Amino acid sequence: MKRPGSKGTWDWHQDYGYWYHQGVLHPDMLTLGIAVDRNTAENGCMSVVKGSHKLGGIEHGRKGEASGVD
């Protein structure tokens, strides 16, 4: 969870990159997020990159304790 008004971010990533390293070898599952507050650009709502589901697995780099993709 990211605290409201914090400077922290969640970088662009694929959840499957995490699940693969947890032993889920085939992308036959989904990750679900439920917004409990209003989602706006100002409060950092989730963005989906059109067509990104067709890119296949992308190697993620590490930054501290987080993984992300440029």
PyMOL Python script that loads the backbone (N, CA, C, O; Angstrom):
from pymol import cmd

cmd.read_pdbstr("""\
ATOM      1  N   MET A   1       0.842  -1.174   0.000  1.00  0.00           N
ATOM      2  CA  MET A   1       0.000   0.000   0.000  1.00  0.00           C
ATOM      3  C   MET A   1       0.889   1.239   0.000  1.00  0.00           C
ATOM      4  O   MET A   1       1.923   1.279   0.668  1.00  0.00           O
ATOM      5  N   LYS A   2       0.477   2.232  -0.748  1.00  0.00           N
ATOM      6  CA  LYS A   2       1.182   3.511  -0.797  1.00  0.00           C
ATOM      7  C   LYS A   2       0.337   4.536  -0.046  1.00  0.00           C
ATOM      8  O   LYS A   2      -0.854   4.692  -0.317  1.00  0.00           O
ATOM      9  N   ARG A   3       0.957   5.222   0.888  1.00  0.00           N
ATOM     10  CA  ARG A   3       0.225   6.197   1.697  1.00  0.00           C
ATOM     11  C   ARG A   3      -0.210   7.400   0.861  1.00  0.00           C
ATOM     12  O   ARG A   3       0.534   7.845  -0.013  1.00  0.00           O
ATOM     13  N   PRO A   4      -1.401   7.925   1.121  1.00  0.00           N
ATOM     14  CA  PRO A   4      -1.889   9.095   0.378  1.00  0.00           C
ATOM     15  C   PRO A   4      -0.923  10.270   0.511  1.00  0.00           C
ATOM     16  O   PRO A   4      -0.408  10.543   1.596  1.00  0.00           O
ATOM     17  N   GLY A   5      -0.685  10.955  -0.591  1.00  0.00           N
ATOM     18  CA  GLY A   5       0.167  12.134  -0.584  1.00  0.00           C
ATOM     19  C   GLY A   5       1.654  11.854  -0.508  1.00  0.00           C
ATOM     20  O   GLY A   5       2.458  12.786  -0.475  1.00  0.00           O
ATOM     21  N   SER A   6       2.038  10.570  -0.480  1.00  0.00           N
ATOM     22  CA  SER A   6       3.461  10.255  -0.395  1.00  0.00           C
ATOM     23  C   SER A   6       4.134  10.484  -1.738  1.00  0.00           C
ATOM     24  O   SER A   6       3.466  10.533  -2.771  1.00  0.00           O
ATOM     25  N   LYS A   7       5.433  10.622  -1.728  1.00  0.00           N
ATOM     26  CA  LYS A   7       6.202  10.806  -2.959  1.00  0.00           C
ATOM     27  C   LYS A   7       6.532   9.470  -3.614  1.00  0.00           C
ATOM     28  O   LYS A   7       7.048   9.440  -4.731  1.00  0.00           O
ATOM     29  N   GLY A   8       6.242   8.377  -2.937  1.00  0.00           N
ATOM     30  CA  GLY A   8       6.559   7.049  -3.457  1.00  0.00           C
ATOM     31  C   GLY A   8       5.752   6.708  -4.700  1.00  0.00           C
ATOM     32  O   GLY A   8       4.667   7.247  -4.918  1.00  0.00           O
ATOM     33  N   THR A   9       6.290   5.813  -5.507  1.00  0.00           N
ATOM     34  CA  THR A   9       5.594   5.378  -6.728  1.00  0.00           C
ATOM     35  C   THR A   9       5.681   3.861  -6.845  1.00  0.00           C
ATOM     36  O   THR A   9       6.534   3.219  -6.232  1.00  0.00           O
ATOM     37  N   TRP A  10       4.795   3.317  -7.632  1.00  0.00           N
ATOM     38  CA  TRP A  10       4.910   1.940  -8.081  1.00  0.00           C
ATOM     39  C   TRP A  10       5.244   2.046  -9.551  1.00  0.00           C
ATOM     40  O   TRP A  10       4.427   2.522 -10.340  1.00  0.00           O
ATOM     41  N   ASP A  11       6.431   1.610  -9.930  1.00  0.00           N
ATOM     42  CA  ASP A  11       6.843   1.705 -11.325  1.00  0.00           C
ATOM     43  C   ASP A  11       6.097   0.701 -12.186  1.00  0.00           C
ATOM     44  O   ASP A  11       5.543  -0.282 -11.694  1.00  0.00           O
ATOM     45  N   TRP A  12       6.096   0.980 -13.510  1.00  0.00           N
ATOM     46  CA  TRP A  12       5.465   0.087 -14.464  1.00  0.00           C
ATOM     47  C   TRP A  12       6.065  -1.300 -14.310  1.00  0.00           C
ATOM     48  O   TRP A  12       7.284  -1.442 -14.211  1.00  0.00           O
ATOM     49  N   HIS A  13       5.226  -2.318 -14.289  1.00  0.00           N
ATOM     50  CA  HIS A  13       5.701  -3.683 -14.132  1.00  0.00           C
ATOM     51  C   HIS A  13       4.642  -4.651 -14.643  1.00  0.00           C
ATOM     52  O   HIS A  13       3.494  -4.276 -14.879  1.00  0.00           O
ATOM     53  N   GLN A  14       5.053  -5.897 -14.807  1.00  0.00           N
ATOM     54  CA  GLN A  14       4.126  -6.988 -15.108  1.00  0.00           C
ATOM     55  C   GLN A  14       4.052  -7.844 -13.847  1.00  0.00           C
ATOM     56  O   GLN A  14       5.083  -8.259 -13.319  1.00  0.00           O
ATOM     57  N   ASP A  15       2.860  -8.108 -13.369  1.00  0.00           N
ATOM     58  CA  ASP A  15       2.731  -8.956 -12.190  1.00  0.00           C
ATOM     59  C   ASP A  15       3.233 -10.369 -12.460  1.00  0.00           C
ATOM     60  O   ASP A  15       3.732 -11.036 -11.553  1.00  0.00           O
ATOM     61  N   TYR A  16       3.102 -10.831 -13.707  1.00  0.00           N
ATOM     62  CA  TYR A  16       3.538 -12.196 -14.007  1.00  0.00           C
ATOM     63  C   TYR A  16       5.033 -12.394 -13.760  1.00  0.00           C
ATOM     64  O   TYR A  16       5.455 -13.495 -13.405  1.00  0.00           O
ATOM     65  N   GLY A  17       5.837 -11.352 -13.940  1.00  0.00           N
ATOM     66  CA  GLY A  17       7.265 -11.477 -13.630  1.00  0.00           C
ATOM     67  C   GLY A  17       7.487 -11.910 -12.194  1.00  0.00           C
ATOM     68  O   GLY A  17       8.386 -12.701 -11.911  1.00  0.00           O
ATOM     69  N   TYR A  18       6.668 -11.392 -11.283  1.00  0.00           N
ATOM     70  CA  TYR A  18       6.735 -11.794  -9.875  1.00  0.00           C
ATOM     71  C   TYR A  18       6.243 -13.227  -9.710  1.00  0.00           C
ATOM     72  O   TYR A  18       6.909 -14.048  -9.080  1.00  0.00           O
ATOM     73  N   TRP A  19       5.075 -13.526 -10.276  1.00  0.00           N
ATOM     74  CA  TRP A  19       4.494 -14.859 -10.098  1.00  0.00           C
ATOM     75  C   TRP A  19       5.384 -15.946 -10.681  1.00  0.00           C
ATOM     76  O   TRP A  19       5.478 -17.034 -10.112  1.00  0.00           O
ATOM     77  N   TYR A  20       6.043 -15.672 -11.808  1.00  0.00           N
ATOM     78  CA  TYR A  20       6.931 -16.663 -12.424  1.00  0.00           C
ATOM     79  C   TYR A  20       8.023 -17.077 -11.444  1.00  0.00           C
ATOM     80  O   TYR A  20       8.331 -18.262 -11.311  1.00  0.00           O
ATOM     81  N   HIS A  21       8.608 -16.092 -10.757  1.00  0.00           N
ATOM     82  CA  HIS A  21       9.671 -16.402  -9.799  1.00  0.00           C
ATOM     83  C   HIS A  21       9.133 -17.049  -8.521  1.00  0.00           C
ATOM     84  O   HIS A  21       9.914 -17.486  -7.676  1.00  0.00           O
ATOM     85  N   GLN A  22       7.821 -17.114  -8.376  1.00  0.00           N
ATOM     86  CA  GLN A  22       7.194 -17.800  -7.250  1.00  0.00           C
ATOM     87  C   GLN A  22       6.728 -19.203  -7.645  1.00  0.00           C
ATOM     88  O   GLN A  22       6.030 -19.867  -6.879  1.00  0.00           O
ATOM     89  N   GLY A  23       7.119 -19.655  -8.856  1.00  0.00           N
ATOM     90  CA  GLY A  23       6.810 -21.014  -9.284  1.00  0.00           C
ATOM     91  C   GLY A  23       5.625 -21.156 -10.215  1.00  0.00           C
ATOM     92  O   GLY A  23       5.289 -22.280 -10.590  1.00  0.00           O
ATOM     93  N   VAL A  24       4.973 -20.066 -10.607  1.00  0.00           N
ATOM     94  CA  VAL A  24       3.854 -20.126 -11.552  1.00  0.00           C
ATOM     95  C   VAL A  24       4.465 -20.012 -12.951  1.00  0.00           C
ATOM     96  O   VAL A  24       4.769 -18.911 -13.410  1.00  0.00           O
ATOM     97  N   LEU A  25       4.642 -21.154 -13.627  1.00  0.00           N
ATOM     98  CA  LEU A  25       5.400 -21.189 -14.878  1.00  0.00           C
ATOM     99  C   LEU A  25       4.597 -20.821 -16.114  1.00  0.00           C
ATOM    100  O   LEU A  25       5.181 -20.563 -17.166  1.00  0.00           O
ATOM    101  N   HIS A  26       3.274 -20.790 -16.014  1.00  0.00           N
ATOM    102  CA  HIS A  26       2.427 -20.447 -17.162  1.00  0.00           C
ATOM    103  C   HIS A  26       1.503 -19.299 -16.768  1.00  0.00           C
ATOM    104  O   HIS A  26       0.950 -19.312 -15.669  1.00  0.00           O
ATOM    105  N   PRO A  27       1.323 -18.310 -17.640  1.00  0.00           N
ATOM    106  CA  PRO A  27       0.501 -17.139 -17.297  1.00  0.00           C
ATOM    107  C   PRO A  27      -0.993 -17.414 -17.419  1.00  0.00           C
ATOM    108  O   PRO A  27      -1.697 -16.740 -18.171  1.00  0.00           O
ATOM    109  N   ASP A  28      -1.471 -18.408 -16.676  1.00  0.00           N
ATOM    110  CA  ASP A  28      -2.891 -18.765 -16.742  1.00  0.00           C
ATOM    111  C   ASP A  28      -3.623 -18.328 -15.469  1.00  0.00           C
ATOM    112  O   ASP A  28      -4.460 -19.056 -14.934  1.00  0.00           O
ATOM    113  N   MET A  29      -3.294 -17.148 -15.011  1.00  0.00           N
ATOM    114  CA  MET A  29      -3.931 -16.585 -13.826  1.00  0.00           C
ATOM    115  C   MET A  29      -4.014 -15.073 -14.000  1.00  0.00           C
ATOM    116  O   MET A  29      -3.514 -14.536 -14.989  1.00  0.00           O
ATOM    117  N   LEU A  30      -4.628 -14.393 -13.066  1.00  0.00           N
ATOM    118  CA  LEU A  30      -4.669 -12.948 -13.128  1.00  0.00           C
ATOM    119  C   LEU A  30      -4.463 -12.377 -11.739  1.00  0.00           C
ATOM    120  O   LEU A  30      -4.669 -13.053 -10.732  1.00  0.00           O
ATOM    121  N   THR A  31      -4.056 -11.129 -11.706  1.00  0.00           N
ATOM    122  CA  THR A  31      -3.945 -10.384 -10.463  1.00  0.00           C
ATOM    123  C   THR A  31      -5.048  -9.339 -10.499  1.00  0.00           C
ATOM    124  O   THR A  31      -5.249  -8.680 -11.519  1.00  0.00           O
ATOM    125  N   LEU A  32      -5.747  -9.188  -9.412  1.00  0.00           N
ATOM    126  CA  LEU A  32      -6.895  -8.298  -9.356  1.00  0.00           C
ATOM    127  C   LEU A  32      -6.654  -7.204  -8.335  1.00  0.00           C
ATOM    128  O   LEU A  32      -6.177  -7.467  -7.231  1.00  0.00           O
ATOM    129  N   GLY A  33      -6.983  -5.983  -8.704  1.00  0.00           N
ATOM    130  CA  GLY A  33      -6.924  -4.864  -7.769  1.00  0.00           C
ATOM    131  C   GLY A  33      -8.289  -4.228  -7.647  1.00  0.00           C
ATOM    132  O   GLY A  33      -8.968  -4.007  -8.650  1.00  0.00           O
ATOM    133  N   ILE A  34      -8.692  -3.934  -6.444  1.00  0.00           N
ATOM    134  CA  ILE A  34      -9.982  -3.285  -6.208  1.00  0.00           C
ATOM    135  C   ILE A  34      -9.717  -1.926  -5.590  1.00  0.00           C
ATOM    136  O   ILE A  34      -9.128  -1.827  -4.513  1.00  0.00           O
ATOM    137  N   ALA A  35     -10.151  -0.886  -6.269  1.00  0.00           N
ATOM    138  CA  ALA A  35      -9.964   0.473  -5.761  1.00  0.00           C
ATOM    139  C   ALA A  35     -10.973   0.734  -4.640  1.00  0.00           C
ATOM    140  O   ALA A  35     -12.173   0.519  -4.810  1.00  0.00           O
ATOM    141  N   VAL A  36     -10.476   1.194  -3.508  1.00  0.00           N
ATOM    142  CA  VAL A  36     -11.368   1.509  -2.394  1.00  0.00           C
ATOM    143  C   VAL A  36     -11.598   3.014  -2.278  1.00  0.00           C
ATOM    144  O   VAL A  36     -12.440   3.456  -1.497  1.00  0.00           O
ATOM    145  N   ASP A  37     -10.860   3.791  -3.045  1.00  0.00           N
ATOM    146  CA  ASP A  37     -11.021   5.238  -3.099  1.00  0.00           C
ATOM    147  C   ASP A  37     -11.223   5.641  -4.548  1.00  0.00           C
ATOM    148  O   ASP A  37     -10.964   4.858  -5.463  1.00  0.00           O
ATOM    149  N   ARG A  38     -11.685   6.861  -4.752  1.00  0.00           N
ATOM    150  CA  ARG A  38     -11.841   7.401  -6.104  1.00  0.00           C
ATOM    151  C   ARG A  38     -10.487   7.388  -6.812  1.00  0.00           C
ATOM    152  O   ARG A  38      -9.480   7.778  -6.220  1.00  0.00           O
ATOM    153  N   ASN A  39     -10.448   6.948  -8.060  1.00  0.00           N
ATOM    154  CA  ASN A  39      -9.216   6.888  -8.848  1.00  0.00           C
ATOM    155  C   ASN A  39      -9.128   8.091  -9.767  1.00  0.00           C
ATOM    156  O   ASN A  39      -9.956   8.273 -10.660  1.00  0.00           O
ATOM    157  N   THR A  40      -8.112   8.910  -9.536  1.00  0.00           N
ATOM    158  CA  THR A  40      -7.889  10.086 -10.376  1.00  0.00           C
ATOM    159  C   THR A  40      -6.408  10.183 -10.696  1.00  0.00           C
ATOM    160  O   THR A  40      -5.583   9.566 -10.022  1.00  0.00           O
ATOM    161  N   ALA A  41      -6.066  10.952 -11.718  1.00  0.00           N
ATOM    162  CA  ALA A  41      -4.651  11.171 -12.046  1.00  0.00           C
ATOM    163  C   ALA A  41      -3.930  11.844 -10.877  1.00  0.00           C
ATOM    164  O   ALA A  41      -2.747  11.594 -10.646  1.00  0.00           O
ATOM    165  N   GLU A  42      -4.645  12.694 -10.143  1.00  0.00           N
ATOM    166  CA  GLU A  42      -4.040  13.419  -9.026  1.00  0.00           C
ATOM    167  C   GLU A  42      -3.644  12.496  -7.871  1.00  0.00           C
ATOM    168  O   GLU A  42      -2.651  12.752  -7.191  1.00  0.00           O
ATOM    169  N   ASN A  43      -4.408  11.428  -7.646  1.00  0.00           N
ATOM    170  CA  ASN A  43      -4.055  10.537  -6.535  1.00  0.00           C
ATOM    171  C   ASN A  43      -3.317   9.283  -6.991  1.00  0.00           C
ATOM    172  O   ASN A  43      -3.123   8.353  -6.208  1.00  0.00           O
ATOM    173  N   GLY A  44      -2.906   9.258  -8.254  1.00  0.00           N
ATOM    174  CA  GLY A  44      -2.040   8.175  -8.726  1.00  0.00           C
ATOM    175  C   GLY A  44      -2.756   6.894  -9.100  1.00  0.00           C
ATOM    176  O   GLY A  44      -2.330   5.810  -8.702  1.00  0.00           O
ATOM    177  N   CYS A  45      -3.841   7.000  -9.860  1.00  0.00           N
ATOM    178  CA  CYS A  45      -4.579   5.800 -10.258  1.00  0.00           C
ATOM    179  C   CYS A  45      -3.741   4.906 -11.179  1.00  0.00           C
ATOM    180  O   CYS A  45      -2.761   5.344 -11.780  1.00  0.00           O
ATOM    181  N   MET A  46      -4.154   3.657 -11.268  1.00  0.00           N
ATOM    182  CA  MET A  46      -3.447   2.697 -12.112  1.00  0.00           C
ATOM    183  C   MET A  46      -3.658   3.034 -13.587  1.00  0.00           C
ATOM    184  O   MET A  46      -4.739   3.459 -13.994  1.00  0.00           O
ATOM    185  N   SER A  47      -2.608   2.836 -14.374  1.00  0.00           N
ATOM    186  CA  SER A  47      -2.689   3.010 -15.819  1.00  0.00           C
ATOM    187  C   SER A  47      -2.427   1.672 -16.491  1.00  0.00           C
ATOM    188  O   SER A  47      -1.624   0.875 -16.006  1.00  0.00           O
ATOM    189  N   VAL A  48      -3.094   1.429 -17.593  1.00  0.00           N
ATOM    190  CA  VAL A  48      -2.883   0.213 -18.366  1.00  0.00           C
ATOM    191  C   VAL A  48      -2.347   0.629 -19.731  1.00  0.00           C
ATOM    192  O   VAL A  48      -2.912   1.508 -20.382  1.00  0.00           O
ATOM    193  N   VAL A  49      -1.258  -0.001 -20.163  1.00  0.00           N
ATOM    194  CA  VAL A  49      -0.656   0.310 -21.454  1.00  0.00           C
ATOM    195  C   VAL A  49      -1.343  -0.544 -22.512  1.00  0.00           C
ATOM    196  O   VAL A  49      -1.223  -1.769 -22.497  1.00  0.00           O
ATOM    197  N   LYS A  50      -2.060   0.095 -23.426  1.00  0.00           N
ATOM    198  CA  LYS A  50      -2.816  -0.606 -24.456  1.00  0.00           C
ATOM    199  C   LYS A  50      -1.900  -1.564 -25.228  1.00  0.00           C
ATOM    200  O   LYS A  50      -0.834  -1.163 -25.696  1.00  0.00           O
ATOM    201  N   GLY A  51      -2.312  -2.809 -25.355  1.00  0.00           N
ATOM    202  CA  GLY A  51      -1.573  -3.813 -26.105  1.00  0.00           C
ATOM    203  C   GLY A  51      -0.412  -4.442 -25.359  1.00  0.00           C
ATOM    204  O   GLY A  51       0.243  -5.343 -25.884  1.00  0.00           O
ATOM    205  N   SER A  52      -0.143  -3.980 -24.134  1.00  0.00           N
ATOM    206  CA  SER A  52       1.022  -4.495 -23.405  1.00  0.00           C
ATOM    207  C   SER A  52       0.882  -5.974 -23.058  1.00  0.00           C
ATOM    208  O   SER A  52       1.884  -6.650 -22.824  1.00  0.00           O
ATOM    209  N   HIS A  53      -0.342  -6.481 -23.023  1.00  0.00           N
ATOM    210  CA  HIS A  53      -0.535  -7.901 -22.744  1.00  0.00           C
ATOM    211  C   HIS A  53       0.001  -8.787 -23.878  1.00  0.00           C
ATOM    212  O   HIS A  53       0.148  -9.996 -23.699  1.00  0.00           O
ATOM    213  N   LYS A  54       0.290  -8.200 -25.029  1.00  0.00           N
ATOM    214  CA  LYS A  54       0.810  -8.959 -26.166  1.00  0.00           C
ATOM    215  C   LYS A  54       2.337  -8.938 -26.242  1.00  0.00           C
ATOM    216  O   LYS A  54       2.913  -9.531 -27.155  1.00  0.00           O
ATOM    217  N   LEU A  55       3.000  -8.268 -25.303  1.00  0.00           N
ATOM    218  CA  LEU A  55       4.458  -8.145 -25.339  1.00  0.00           C
ATOM    219  C   LEU A  55       5.189  -9.385 -24.833  1.00  0.00           C
ATOM    220  O   LEU A  55       6.391  -9.530 -25.056  1.00  0.00           O
ATOM    221  N   GLY A  56       4.483 -10.268 -24.163  1.00  0.00           N
ATOM    222  CA  GLY A  56       5.154 -11.416 -23.555  1.00  0.00           C
ATOM    223  C   GLY A  56       5.874 -10.992 -22.291  1.00  0.00           C
ATOM    224  O   GLY A  56       5.735  -9.856 -21.836  1.00  0.00           O
ATOM    225  N   GLY A  57       6.639 -11.905 -21.729  1.00  0.00           N
ATOM    226  CA  GLY A  57       7.365 -11.598 -20.499  1.00  0.00           C
ATOM    227  C   GLY A  57       8.492 -10.615 -20.754  1.00  0.00           C
ATOM    228  O   GLY A  57       9.235 -10.755 -21.725  1.00  0.00           O
ATOM    229  N   ILE A  58       8.621  -9.633 -19.896  1.00  0.00           N
ATOM    230  CA  ILE A  58       9.678  -8.634 -19.993  1.00  0.00           C
ATOM    231  C   ILE A  58      10.558  -8.769 -18.760  1.00  0.00           C
ATOM    232  O   ILE A  58      10.058  -8.836 -17.637  1.00  0.00           O
ATOM    233  N   GLU A  59      11.869  -8.809 -18.970  1.00  0.00           N
ATOM    234  CA  GLU A  59      12.802  -8.926 -17.846  1.00  0.00           C
ATOM    235  C   GLU A  59      12.732  -7.669 -16.982  1.00  0.00           C
ATOM    236  O   GLU A  59      12.792  -6.550 -17.492  1.00  0.00           O
ATOM    237  N   HIS A  60      12.606  -7.861 -15.688  1.00  0.00           N
ATOM    238  CA  HIS A  60      12.505  -6.766 -14.739  1.00  0.00           C
ATOM    239  C   HIS A  60      13.845  -6.531 -14.051  1.00  0.00           C
ATOM    240  O   HIS A  60      14.557  -7.480 -13.724  1.00  0.00           O
ATOM    241  N   GLY A  61      14.176  -5.286 -13.839  1.00  0.00           N
ATOM    242  CA  GLY A  61      15.362  -4.940 -13.071  1.00  0.00           C
ATOM    243  C   GLY A  61      14.995  -4.693 -11.619  1.00  0.00           C
ATOM    244  O   GLY A  61      13.823  -4.494 -11.301  1.00  0.00           O
ATOM    245  N   ARG A  62      15.970  -4.702 -10.747  1.00  0.00           N
ATOM    246  CA  ARG A  62      15.725  -4.459  -9.326  1.00  0.00           C
ATOM    247  C   ARG A  62      16.150  -3.042  -8.954  1.00  0.00           C
ATOM    248  O   ARG A  62      17.158  -2.531  -9.443  1.00  0.00           O
ATOM    249  N   LYS A  63      15.381  -2.431  -8.099  1.00  0.00           N
ATOM    250  CA  LYS A  63      15.690  -1.111  -7.540  1.00  0.00           C
ATOM    251  C   LYS A  63      15.325  -1.175  -6.066  1.00  0.00           C
ATOM    252  O   LYS A  63      14.159  -1.046  -5.691  1.00  0.00           O
ATOM    253  N   GLY A  64      16.341  -1.377  -5.240  1.00  0.00           N
ATOM    254  CA  GLY A  64      16.063  -1.602  -3.817  1.00  0.00           C
ATOM    255  C   GLY A  64      15.329  -2.912  -3.643  1.00  0.00           C
ATOM    256  O   GLY A  64      15.811  -3.962  -4.068  1.00  0.00           O
ATOM    257  N   GLU A  65      14.169  -2.857  -3.023  1.00  0.00           N
ATOM    258  CA  GLU A  65      13.361  -4.058  -2.808  1.00  0.00           C
ATOM    259  C   GLU A  65      12.296  -4.241  -3.885  1.00  0.00           C
ATOM    260  O   GLU A  65      11.519  -5.194  -3.832  1.00  0.00           O
ATOM    261  N   ALA A  66      12.254  -3.330  -4.866  1.00  0.00           N
ATOM    262  CA  ALA A  66      11.217  -3.367  -5.896  1.00  0.00           C
ATOM    263  C   ALA A  66      11.771  -3.843  -7.222  1.00  0.00           C
ATOM    264  O   ALA A  66      12.969  -3.731  -7.483  1.00  0.00           O
ATOM    265  N   SER A  67      10.887  -4.377  -8.065  1.00  0.00           N
ATOM    266  CA  SER A  67      11.223  -4.753  -9.433  1.00  0.00           C
ATOM    267  C   SER A  67      10.440  -3.857 -10.374  1.00  0.00           C
ATOM    268  O   SER A  67       9.314  -3.472 -10.059  1.00  0.00           O
ATOM    269  N   GLY A  68      11.009  -3.517 -11.522  1.00  0.00           N
ATOM    270  CA  GLY A  68      10.297  -2.679 -12.478  1.00  0.00           C
ATOM    271  C   GLY A  68      10.880  -2.786 -13.861  1.00  0.00           C
ATOM    272  O   GLY A  68      11.903  -3.438 -14.068  1.00  0.00           O
ATOM    273  N   VAL A  69      10.227  -2.143 -14.813  1.00  0.00           N
ATOM    274  CA  VAL A  69      10.609  -2.178 -16.221  1.00  0.00           C
ATOM    275  C   VAL A  69      10.712  -0.753 -16.725  1.00  0.00           C
ATOM    276  O   VAL A  69       9.855   0.073 -16.414  1.00  0.00           O
ATOM    277  N   ASP A  70      11.753  -0.445 -17.504  1.00  0.00           N
ATOM    278  CA  ASP A  70      11.863   0.869 -18.134  1.00  0.00           C
ATOM    279  C   ASP A  70      10.998   0.909 -19.385  1.00  0.00           C
ATOM    280  O   ASP A  70      10.947   1.932 -20.068  1.00  0.00           O
TER     281      ASP A  70
END
""", "prot")
cmd.dss("prot")
cmd.show_as("cartoon", "prot")
cmd.util.cbc("prot")
cmd.orient("prot")
